[in-house]
Amino acid sequence: MWIVEHCAVLPKRNVVFSSFLKEGFDEADASLLECASEKEYFVVSEDPKMLRYVRLGFQLLQLADLIAVLYKKKFLSKQVTKRIIKFLRTKRNITKKKYKDLKLMLRI
């Protein structure tokens, strides 16, 4: 499966990890941020503190944004993407504004 082949969590503990701990992240978040900062990994998080951490830019994204990327890369159909985005909104995982923005951006 594509996700299994292309996703990994590699806990390491070096200077970068320590710097994230000093910035107030817990060990799990520091490990994820460390991996994303050293390699071209994407970190998917719903943690507001991590999502505000802009130094990683596009490598740190919300689940809804990952769904949008997968749709644009044609890993997901329009119908499936629409259902997922709608489900995320009903569960209040994304705001009404984010929901509308995604629908407009993806033309779904």
N, CA, C and O atoms as a printed pandas DataFrame, in Angstrom:
     atom_number atom_name residue_name chain_id  residue_number  x_coord  y_coord  z_coord
0              1         N          MET        A               1    0.838   -1.164    0.000
1              2        CA          MET        A               1    0.000    0.000    0.000
2              3         C          MET        A               1    0.895    1.242    0.000
3              4         O          MET        A               1    1.946    1.258    0.640
4              5         N          TRP        A               2    0.472    2.272   -0.717
5              6        CA          TRP        A               2    1.277    3.483   -0.890
6              7         C          TRP        A               2    1.640    4.121    0.439
7              8         O          TRP        A               2    2.795    4.494    0.645
8              9         N          ILE        A               3    0.680    4.254    1.345
9             10        CA          ILE        A               3    0.937    4.941    2.617
10            11         C          ILE        A               3    1.981    4.197    3.435
11            12         O          ILE        A               3    2.882    4.815    4.002
12            13         N          VAL        A               4    1.868    2.881    3.499
13            14        CA          VAL        A               4    2.829    2.088    4.269
14            15         C          VAL        A               4    4.233    2.212    3.687
15            16         O          VAL        A               4    5.210    2.287    4.431
16            17         N          GLU        A               5    4.336    2.233    2.370
17            18        CA          GLU        A               5    5.639    2.314    1.712
18            19         C          GLU        A               5    6.289    3.683    1.839
19            20         O          GLU        A               5    7.515    3.788    1.808
20            21         N          HIS        A               6    5.492    4.727    1.981
21            22        CA          HIS        A               6    6.033    6.083    1.950
22            23         C          HIS        A               6    5.952    6.849    3.265
23            24         O          HIS        A               6    6.260    8.040    3.300
24            25         N          CYS        A               7    5.552    6.200    4.327
25            26        CA          CYS        A               7    5.445    6.872    5.621
26            27         C          CYS        A               7    6.310    6.161    6.651
27            28         O          CYS        A               7    6.428    4.936    6.648
28            29         N          ALA        A               8    6.903    6.941    7.519
29            30        CA          ALA        A               8    7.737    6.363    8.573
30            31         C          ALA        A               8    7.796    7.317    9.756
31            32         O          ALA        A               8    7.687    8.533    9.601
32            33         N          VAL        A               9    7.968    6.749   10.920
33            34        CA          VAL        A               9    8.240    7.540   12.118
34            35         C          VAL        A               9    9.583    7.056   12.626
35            36         O          VAL        A               9    9.736    5.897   13.012
36            37         N          LEU        A              10   10.543    7.945   12.623
37            38        CA          LEU        A              10   11.904    7.574   12.996
38            39         C          LEU        A              10   12.330    8.355   14.225
39            40         O          LEU        A              10   12.888    9.445   14.097
40            41         N          PRO        A              11   12.082    7.823   15.410
41            42        CA          PRO        A              11   12.488    8.570   16.607
42            43         C          PRO        A              11   14.003    8.635   16.731
43            44         O          PRO        A              11   14.683    7.608   16.738
44            45         N          LYS        A              12   14.513    9.830   16.828
45            46        CA          LYS        A              12   15.943   10.052   17.010
46            47         C          LYS        A              12   16.090   11.059   18.133
47            48         O          LYS        A              12   15.122   11.721   18.509
48            49         N          ARG        A              13   17.250   11.175   18.649
49            50        CA          ARG        A              13   17.447   12.133   19.738
50            51         C          ARG        A              13   18.792   12.826   19.543
51            52         O          ARG        A              13   19.820   12.377   20.050
52            53         N          ASN        A              14   18.762   13.919   18.803
53            54        CA          ASN        A              14   19.991   14.669   18.588
54            55         C          ASN        A              14   19.771   16.138   18.946
55            56         O          ASN        A              14   18.827   16.477   19.660
56            57         N          VAL        A              15   20.635   16.990   18.454
57            58        CA          VAL        A              15   20.577   18.415   18.781
58            59         C          VAL        A              15   19.260   19.038   18.317
59            60         O          VAL        A              15   18.678   19.862   19.023
60            61         N          VAL        A              16   18.794   18.649   17.141
61            62        CA          VAL        A              16   17.544   19.201   16.619
62            63         C          VAL        A              16   16.384   18.805   17.536
63            64         O          VAL        A              16   15.533   19.632   17.864
64            65         N          PHE        A              17   16.356   17.545   17.942
65            66        CA          PHE        A              17   15.331   17.051   18.869
66            67         C          PHE        A              17   15.344   17.875   20.156
67            68         O          PHE        A              17   14.299   18.305   20.644
68            69         N          SER        A              18   16.533   18.086   20.691
69            70        CA          SER        A              18   16.677   18.860   21.933
70            71         C          SER        A              18   16.194   20.295   21.765
71            72         O          SER        A              18   15.585   20.860   22.674
72            73         N          SER        A              19   16.464   20.881   20.604
73            74        CA          SER        A              19   16.028   22.267   20.380
74            75         C          SER        A              19   14.505   22.364   20.354
75            76         O          SER        A              19   13.941   23.347   20.835
76            77         N          PHE        A              20   13.836   21.359   19.800
77            78        CA          PHE        A              20   12.372   21.363   19.805
78            79         C          PHE        A              20   11.830   21.177   21.219
79            80         O          PHE        A              20   10.813   21.771   21.575
80            81         N          LEU        A              21   12.500   20.360   22.026
81            82        CA          LEU        A              21   12.093   20.204   23.427
82            83         C          LEU        A              21   12.209   21.534   24.166
83            84         O          LEU        A              21   11.335   21.896   24.953
84            85         N          LYS        A              22   13.301   22.259   23.902
85            86        CA          LYS        A              22   13.511   23.556   24.553
86            87         C          LYS        A              22   12.461   24.581   24.129
87            88         O          LYS        A              22   12.151   25.510   24.875
88            89         N          GLU        A              23   11.913   24.402   22.917
89            90        CA          GLU        A              23   10.873   25.315   22.432
90            91         C          GLU        A              23    9.502   24.969   23.006
91            92         O          GLU        A              23    8.517   25.646   22.714
92            93         N          GLY        A              24    9.437   23.917   23.821
93            94        CA          GLY        A              24    8.193   23.598   24.518
94            95         C          GLY        A              24    7.379   22.452   23.953
95            96         O          GLY        A              24    6.278   22.185   24.433
96            97         N          PHE        A              25    7.897   21.766   22.942
97            98        CA          PHE        A              25    7.181   20.622   22.392
98            99         C          PHE        A              25    7.432   19.393   23.259
99           100         O          PHE        A              25    8.493   19.266   23.868
100          101         N          ASP        A              26    6.438   18.473   23.315
101          102        CA          ASP        A              26    6.667   17.233   24.052
102          103         C          ASP        A              26    7.545   16.304   23.211
103          104         O          ASP        A              26    7.855   16.626   22.064
104          105         N          GLU        A              27    7.948   15.161   23.762
105          106        CA          GLU        A              27    8.893   14.275   23.074
106          107         C          GLU        A              27    8.348   13.745   21.751
107          108         O          GLU        A              27    9.089   13.661   20.771
108          109         N          ALA        A              28    7.071   13.387   21.708
109          110        CA          ALA        A              28    6.490   12.863   20.467
110          111         C          ALA        A              28    6.500   13.922   19.364
111          112         O          ALA        A              28    6.897   13.645   18.232
112          113         N          ASP        A              29    6.063   15.132   19.703
113          114        CA          ASP        A              29    6.051   16.217   18.718
114          115         C          ASP        A              29    7.472   16.592   18.300
115          116         O          ASP        A              29    7.727   16.840   17.121
116          117         N          ALA        A              30    8.388   16.635   19.252
117          118        CA          ALA        A              30    9.786   16.967   18.943
118          119         C          ALA        A              30   10.378   15.946   17.983
119          120         O          ALA        A              30   11.129   16.308   17.077
120          121         N          SER        A              31   10.046   14.671   18.172
121          122        CA          SER        A              31   10.548   13.623   17.290
122          123         C          SER        A              31   10.006   13.789   15.873
123          124         O          SER        A              31   10.750   13.656   14.901
124          125         N          LEU        A              32    8.715   14.079   15.755
125          126        CA          LEU        A              32    8.114   14.296   14.436
126          127         C          LEU        A              32    8.704   15.521   13.745
127          128         O          LEU        A              32    9.025   15.476   12.557
128          129         N          LEU        A              33    8.842   16.602   14.485
129          130        CA          LEU        A              33    9.402   17.825   13.908
130          131         C          LEU        A              33   10.857   17.639   13.506
131          132         O          LEU        A              33   11.305   18.189   12.500
132          133         N          GLU        A              34   11.586   16.868   14.287
133          134        CA          GLU        A              34   12.981   16.590   13.959
134          135         C          GLU        A              34   13.085   15.860   12.623
135          136         O          GLU        A              34   13.894   16.227   11.771
136          137         N          CYS        A              35   12.266   14.830   12.443
137          138        CA          CYS        A              35   12.288   14.068   11.189
138          139         C          CYS        A              35   11.929   14.949   10.000
139          140         O          CYS        A              35   12.558   14.864    8.945
140          141         N          ALA        A              36   10.927   15.789   10.170
141          142        CA          ALA        A              36   10.496   16.662    9.079
142          143         C          ALA        A              36   11.536   17.725    8.753
143          144         O          ALA        A              36   11.654   18.141    7.601
144          145         N          SER        A              37   12.285   18.165    9.746
145          146        CA          SER        A              37   13.269   19.217    9.489
146          147         C          SER        A              37   14.535   18.673    8.851
147          148         O          SER        A              37   15.245   19.415    8.173
148          149         N          GLU        A              38   14.836   17.396    9.051
149          150        CA          GLU        A              38   16.071   16.821    8.521
150          151         C          GLU        A              38   15.886   16.142    7.174
151          152         O          GLU        A              38   16.819   16.092    6.373
152          153         N          LYS        A              39   14.706   15.624    6.918
153          154        CA          LYS        A              39   14.432   14.950    5.648
154          155         C          LYS        A              39   13.153   15.527    5.080
155          156         O          LYS        A              39   12.494   16.349    5.718
156          157         N          GLU        A              40   12.807   15.103    3.898
157          158        CA          GLU        A              40   11.604   15.629    3.264
158          159         C          GLU        A              40   10.381   14.807    3.636
159          160         O          GLU        A              40    9.677   14.296    2.765
160          161         N          TYR        A              41   10.136   14.684    4.923
161          162        CA          TYR        A              41    8.944   14.005    5.416
162          163         C          TYR        A              41    7.842   15.027    5.619
163          164         O          TYR        A              41    8.108   16.195    5.902
164          165         N          PHE        A              42    6.612   14.584    5.473
165          166        CA          PHE        A              42    5.457   15.405    5.808
166          167         C          PHE        A              42    4.977   14.992    7.187
167          168         O          PHE        A              42    4.916   13.802    7.495
168          169         N          VAL        A              43    4.643   15.944    8.000
169          170        CA          VAL        A              43    4.068   15.684    9.314
170          171         C          VAL        A              43    2.616   16.135    9.260
171          172         O          VAL        A              43    2.327   17.292    8.954
172          173         N          VAL        A              44    1.707   15.217    9.559
173          174        CA          VAL        A              44    0.286   15.534    9.597
174          175         C          VAL        A              44   -0.110   15.636   11.056
175          176         O          VAL        A              44    0.087   14.698   11.829
176          177         N          SER        A              45   -0.668   16.773   11.430
177          178        CA          SER        A              45   -0.994   17.011   12.832
178          179         C          SER        A              45   -2.244   17.862   12.957
179          180         O          SER        A              45   -2.556   18.672   12.084
180          181         N          GLU        A              46   -2.948   17.665   14.050
181          182        CA          GLU        A              46   -4.083   18.522   14.387
182          183         C          GLU        A              46   -3.721   19.403   15.581
183          184         O          GLU        A              46   -4.553   20.173   16.062
184          185         N          ASP        A              47   -2.499   19.290   16.053
185          186        CA          ASP        A              47   -2.022   20.045   17.210
186          187         C          ASP        A              47   -1.819   21.506   16.807
187          188         O          ASP        A              47   -0.951   21.797   15.984
188          189         N          PRO        A              48   -2.606   22.435   17.370
189          190        CA          PRO        A              48   -2.496   23.846   16.979
190          191         C          PRO        A              48   -1.087   24.412   17.146
191          192         O          PRO        A              48   -0.636   25.208   16.323
192          193         N          LYS        A              49   -0.399   24.008   18.197
193          194        CA          LYS        A              49    0.957   24.520   18.421
194          195         C          LYS        A              49    1.887   24.078   17.290
195          196         O          LYS        A              49    2.696   24.869   16.805
196          197         N          MET        A              50    1.773   22.825   16.873
197          198        CA          MET        A              50    2.607   22.347   15.768
198          199         C          MET        A              50    2.228   23.022   14.458
199          200         O          MET        A              50    3.101   23.385   13.670
200          201         N          LEU        A              51    0.931   23.193   14.223
201          202        CA          LEU        A              51    0.488   23.818   12.980
202          203         C          LEU        A              51    0.919   25.277   12.883
203          204         O          LEU        A              51    1.100   25.800   11.783
204          205         N          ARG        A              52    1.084   25.935   14.026
205          206        CA          ARG        A              52    1.564   27.326   14.024
206          207         C          ARG        A              52    3.072   27.400   13.809
207          208         O          ARG        A              52    3.611   28.480   13.566
208          209         N          TYR        A              53    3.746   26.281   13.897
209          210        CA          TYR        A              53    5.193   26.265   13.761
210          211         C          TYR        A              53    5.544   26.376   12.281
211          212         O          TYR        A              53    5.608   25.367   11.579
212          213         N          VAL        A              54    5.767   27.583   11.813
213          214        CA          VAL        A              54    5.866   27.853   10.377
214          215         C          VAL        A              54    7.231   27.575    9.767
215          216         O          VAL        A              54    7.366   27.610    8.544
216          217         N          ARG        A              55    8.238   27.303   10.568
217          218        CA          ARG        A              55    9.580   27.113   10.022
218          219         C          ARG        A              55    9.627   25.947    9.029
219          220         O          ARG        A              55   10.450   25.951    8.114
220          221         N          LEU        A              56    8.758   24.957    9.200
221          222        CA          LEU        A              56    8.752   23.806    8.304
222          223         C          LEU        A              56    7.890   24.029    7.070
223          224         O          LEU        A              56    7.963   23.255    6.116
224          225         N          GLY        A              57    7.084   25.067    7.077
225          226        CA          GLY        A              57    6.272   25.391    5.915
226          227         C          GLY        A              57    5.335   24.267    5.520
227          228         O          GLY        A              57    4.560   23.777    6.342
228          229         N          PHE        A              58    5.405   23.856    4.259
229          230        CA          PHE        A              58    4.463   22.885    3.708
230          231         C          PHE        A              58    4.680   21.473    4.247
231          232         O          PHE        A              58    3.829   20.608    4.043
232          233         N          GLN        A              59    5.790   21.221    4.926
233          234        CA          GLN        A              59    6.042   19.882    5.456
234          235         C          GLN        A              59    5.198   19.571    6.681
235          236         O          GLN        A              59    5.120   18.415    7.096
236          237         N          LEU        A              60    4.580   20.557    7.253
237          238        CA          LEU        A              60    3.721   20.367    8.420
238          239         C          LEU        A              60    2.322   20.810    8.038
239          240         O          LEU        A              60    2.090   21.992    7.787
240          241         N          LEU        A              61    1.392   19.873    7.994
241          242        CA          LEU        A              61    0.071   20.225    7.534
242          243         C          LEU        A              61   -1.022   19.497    8.296
243          244         O          LEU        A              61   -0.785   18.498    8.975
244          245         N          GLN        A              62   -2.218   20.029    8.159
245          246        CA          GLN        A              62   -3.397   19.466    8.791
246          247         C          GLN        A              62   -3.915   18.319    7.917
247          248         O          GLN        A              62   -3.640   18.281    6.718
248          249         N          LEU        A              63   -4.661   17.389    8.513
249          250        CA          LEU        A              63   -5.191   16.239    7.782
250          251         C          LEU        A              63   -5.977   16.667    6.547
251          252         O          LEU        A              63   -5.829   16.062    5.486
252          253         N          ALA        A              64   -6.796   17.682    6.666
253          254        CA          ALA        A              64   -7.592   18.153    5.525
254          255         C          ALA        A              64   -6.692   18.608    4.377
255          256         O          ALA        A              64   -7.022   18.397    3.210
256          257         N          ASP        A              65   -5.568   19.223    4.698
257          258        CA          ASP        A              65   -4.628   19.661    3.660
258          259         C          ASP        A              65   -3.953   18.467    2.988
259          260         O          ASP        A              65   -3.696   18.496    1.784
260          261         N          LEU        A              66   -3.665   17.422    3.760
261          262        CA          LEU        A              66   -3.102   16.201    3.174
262          263         C          LEU        A              66   -4.101   15.580    2.201
263          264         O          LEU        A              66   -3.716   15.123    1.125
264          265         N          ILE        A              67   -5.368   15.561    2.567
265          266        CA          ILE        A              67   -6.406   15.033    1.679
266          267         C          ILE        A              67   -6.430   15.839    0.377
267          268         O          ILE        A              67   -6.567   15.266   -0.704
268          269         N          ALA        A              68   -6.298   17.154    0.477
269          270        CA          ALA        A              68   -6.275   18.009   -0.715
270          271         C          ALA        A              68   -5.077   17.677   -1.603
271          272         O          ALA        A              68   -5.207   17.615   -2.826
272          273         N          VAL        A              69   -3.922   17.466   -0.997
273          274        CA          VAL        A              69   -2.719   17.102   -1.765
274          275         C          VAL        A              69   -2.926   15.762   -2.466
275          276         O          VAL        A              69   -2.601   15.619   -3.644
276          277         N          LEU        A              70   -3.463   14.788   -1.749
277          278        CA          LEU        A              70   -3.701   13.465   -2.343
278          279         C          LEU        A              70   -4.696   13.549   -3.498
279          280         O          LEU        A              70   -4.560   12.829   -4.488
280          281         N          TYR        A              71   -5.689   14.417   -3.377
281          282        CA          TYR        A              71   -6.648   14.616   -4.469
282          283         C          TYR        A              71   -5.961   15.247   -5.684
283          284         O          TYR        A              71   -6.147   14.798   -6.815
284          285         N          LYS        A              72   -5.172   16.281   -5.439
285          286        CA          LYS        A              72   -4.484   16.955   -6.548
286          287         C          LYS        A              72   -3.507   16.027   -7.264
287          288         O          LYS        A              72   -3.297   16.145   -8.471
288          289         N          LYS        A              73   -2.908   15.098   -6.505
289          290        CA          LYS        A              73   -1.964   14.140   -7.100
290          291         C          LYS        A              73   -2.690   12.932   -7.694
291          292         O          LYS        A              73   -2.057   11.995   -8.180
292          293         N          LYS        A              74   -4.029   12.963   -7.649
293          294        CA          LYS        A              74   -4.891   11.928   -8.218
294          295         C          LYS        A              74   -4.817   10.584   -7.488
295          296         O          LYS        A              74   -5.038    9.531   -8.088
296          297         N          PHE        A              75   -4.505   10.629   -6.191
297          298        CA          PHE        A              75   -4.563    9.425   -5.369
298          299         C          PHE        A              75   -5.983    9.199   -4.850
299          300         O          PHE        A              75   -6.343    8.081   -4.481
300          301         N          LEU        A              76   -6.784   10.263   -4.823
301          302        CA          LEU        A              76   -8.167   10.184   -4.368
302          303         C          LEU        A              76   -9.088   10.736   -5.445
303          304         O          LEU        A              76   -8.745   11.692   -6.140
304          305         N          SER        A              77  -10.255   10.127   -5.576
305          306        CA          SER        A              77  -11.240   10.628   -6.538
306          307         C          SER        A              77  -11.933   11.871   -5.976
307          308         O          SER        A              77  -11.847   12.172   -4.785
308          309         N          LYS        A              78  -12.613   12.569   -6.859
309          310        CA          LYS        A              78  -13.344   13.772   -6.450
310          311         C          LYS        A              78  -14.424   13.418   -5.423
311          312         O          LYS        A              78  -14.596   14.125   -4.430
312          313         N          GLN        A              79  -15.145   12.329   -5.664
313          314        CA          GLN        A              79  -16.230   11.922   -4.780
314          315         C          GLN        A              79  -15.709   11.550   -3.389
315          316         O          GLN        A              79  -16.284   11.962   -2.381
316          317         N          VAL        A              80  -14.641   10.784   -3.331
317          318        CA          VAL        A              80  -14.063   10.379   -2.045
318          319         C          VAL        A              80  -13.542   11.598   -1.295
319          320         O          VAL        A              80  -13.756   11.728   -0.089
320          321         N          THR        A              81  -12.866   12.482   -1.997
321          322        CA          THR        A              81  -12.333   13.693   -1.375
322          323         C          THR        A              81  -13.458   14.540   -0.791
323          324         O          THR        A              81  -13.359   15.033    0.333
324          325         N          LYS        A              82  -14.518   14.701   -1.558
325          326        CA          LYS        A              82  -15.666   15.486   -1.091
326          327         C          LYS        A              82  -16.255   14.876    0.181
327          328         O          LYS        A              82  -16.587   15.598    1.121
328          329         N          ARG        A              83  -16.384   13.553    0.211
329          330        CA          ARG        A              83  -16.928   12.880    1.400
330          331         C          ARG        A              83  -16.028   13.062    2.613
331          332         O          ARG        A              83  -16.509   13.310    3.719
332          333         N          ILE        A              84  -14.726   12.938    2.406
333          334        CA          ILE        A              84  -13.782   13.080    3.527
334          335         C          ILE        A              84  -13.818   14.499    4.082
335          336         O          ILE        A              84  -13.891   14.693    5.295
336          337         N          ILE        A              85  -13.768   15.492    3.193
337          338        CA          ILE        A              85  -13.786   16.892    3.625
338          339         C          ILE        A              85  -15.089   17.197    4.377
339          340         O          ILE        A              85  -15.076   17.881    5.401
340          341         N          LYS        A              86  -16.205   16.685    3.860
341          342        CA          LYS        A              86  -17.495   16.894    4.528
342          343         C          LYS        A              86  -17.501   16.212    5.900
343          344         O          LYS        A              86  -18.001   16.783    6.869
344          345         N          PHE        A              87  -16.953   15.007    5.989
345          346        CA          PHE        A              87  -16.871   14.290    7.263
346          347         C          PHE        A              87  -16.026   15.071    8.270
347          348         O          PHE        A              87  -16.401   15.195    9.436
348          349         N          LEU        A              88  -14.884   15.597    7.815
349          350        CA          LEU        A              88  -14.025   16.376    8.711
350          351         C          LEU        A              88  -14.757   17.603    9.238
351          352         O          LEU        A              88  -14.571   17.995   10.390
352          353         N          ARG        A              89  -15.583   18.204    8.402
353          354        CA          ARG        A              89  -16.355   19.371    8.852
354          355         C          ARG        A              89  -17.413   18.964    9.875
355          356         O          ARG        A              89  -17.601   19.656   10.876
356          357         N          THR        A              90  -18.108   17.846    9.633
357          358        CA          THR        A              90  -19.148   17.423   10.581
358          359         C          THR        A              90  -18.554   17.059   11.940
359          360         O          THR        A              90  -19.222   17.194   12.965
360          361         N          LYS        A              91  -17.322   16.607   11.954
361          362        CA          LYS        A              91  -16.647   16.269   13.209
362          363         C          LYS        A              91  -15.933   17.477   13.813
363          364         O          LYS        A              91  -15.252   17.364   14.832
364          365         N          ARG        A              92  -16.097   18.626   13.173
365          366        CA          ARG        A              92  -15.472   19.882   13.623
366          367         C          ARG        A              92  -13.944   19.807   13.657
367          368         O          ARG        A              92  -13.283   20.463   14.463
368          369         N          ASN        A              93  -13.413   18.989   12.760
369          370        CA          ASN        A              93  -11.968   18.903   12.618
370          371         C          ASN        A              93  -11.443   20.120   11.868
371          372         O          ASN        A              93  -10.304   20.542   12.068
372          373         N          ILE        A              94  -12.287   20.680   10.999
373          374        CA          ILE        A              94  -11.927   21.887   10.252
374          375         C          ILE        A              94  -13.033   22.926   10.450
375          376         O          ILE        A              94  -14.186   22.587   10.716
376          377         N          THR        A              95  -12.658   24.177   10.316
377          378        CA          THR        A              95  -13.624   25.264   10.473
378          379         C          THR        A              95  -14.506   25.372    9.234
379          380         O          THR        A              95  -14.202   24.802    8.186
380          381         N          LYS        A              96  -15.592   26.104    9.371
381          382        CA          LYS        A              96  -16.485   26.329    8.235
382          383         C          LYS        A              96  -15.737   27.057    7.117
383          384         O          LYS        A              96  -15.919   26.754    5.938
384          385         N          LYS        A              97  -14.894   28.018    7.498
385          386        CA          LYS        A              97  -14.102   28.761    6.504
386          387         C          LYS        A              97  -13.144   27.837    5.763
387          388         O          LYS        A              97  -13.035   27.904    4.539
388          389         N          LYS        A              98  -12.444   26.968    6.506
389          390        CA          LYS        A              98  -11.502   26.028    5.879
390          391         C          LYS        A              98  -12.264   25.093    4.940
391          392         O          LYS        A              98  -11.787   24.790    3.846
392          393         N          TYR        A              99  -13.435   24.639    5.359
393          394        CA          TYR        A              99  -14.276   23.766    4.535
394          395         C          TYR        A              99  -14.633   24.455    3.217
395          396         O          TYR        A              99  -14.499   23.867    2.144
396          397         N          LYS        A             100  -15.088   25.704    3.309
397          398        CA          LYS        A             100  -15.450   26.450    2.099
398          399         C          LYS        A             100  -14.229   26.693    1.213
399          400         O          LYS        A             100  -14.307   26.565   -0.008
400          401         N          ASP        A             101  -13.103   27.044    1.833
401          402        CA          ASP        A             101  -11.871   27.283    1.072
402          403         C          ASP        A             101  -11.422   26.026    0.331
403          404         O          ASP        A             101  -11.021   26.099   -0.831
404          405         N          LEU        A             102  -11.489   24.875    0.999
405          406        CA          LEU        A             102  -11.091   23.617    0.363
406          407         C          LEU        A             102  -12.027   23.265   -0.788
407          408         O          LEU        A             102  -11.574   22.840   -1.851
408          409         N          LYS        A             103  -13.324   23.440   -0.582
409          410        CA          LYS        A             103  -14.280   23.154   -1.656
410          411         C          LYS        A             103  -14.008   24.035   -2.871
411          412         O          LYS        A             103  -14.053   23.568   -4.009
412          413         N          LEU        A             104  -13.730   25.295   -2.623
413          414        CA          LEU        A             104  -13.447   26.229   -3.713
414          415         C          LEU        A             104  -12.126   25.881   -4.401
415          416         O          LEU        A             104  -12.053   25.834   -5.629
416          417         N          MET        A             105  -11.091   25.639   -3.609
417          418        CA          MET        A             105   -9.772   25.337   -4.156
418          419         C          MET        A             105   -9.783   24.042   -4.979
419          420         O          MET        A             105   -9.173   23.970   -6.046
420          421         N          LEU        A             106  -10.480   23.030   -4.475
421          422        CA          LEU        A             106  -10.501   21.732   -5.143
422          423         C          LEU        A             106  -11.609   21.627   -6.186
423          424         O          LEU        A             106  -11.671   20.666   -6.953
424          425         N          ARG        A             107  -12.484   22.634   -6.201
425          426        CA          ARG        A             107  -13.622   22.650   -7.132
426          427         C          ARG        A             107  -14.480   21.399   -6.963
427          428         O          ARG        A             107  -14.818   20.715   -7.930
428          429         N          ILE        A             108  -14.820   21.123   -5.707
429          430        CA          ILE        A             108  -15.661   19.950   -5.433
430          431         C          ILE        A             108  -17.007   20.369   -4.874
431          432         O          ILE        A             108  -17.847   19.518   -4.583
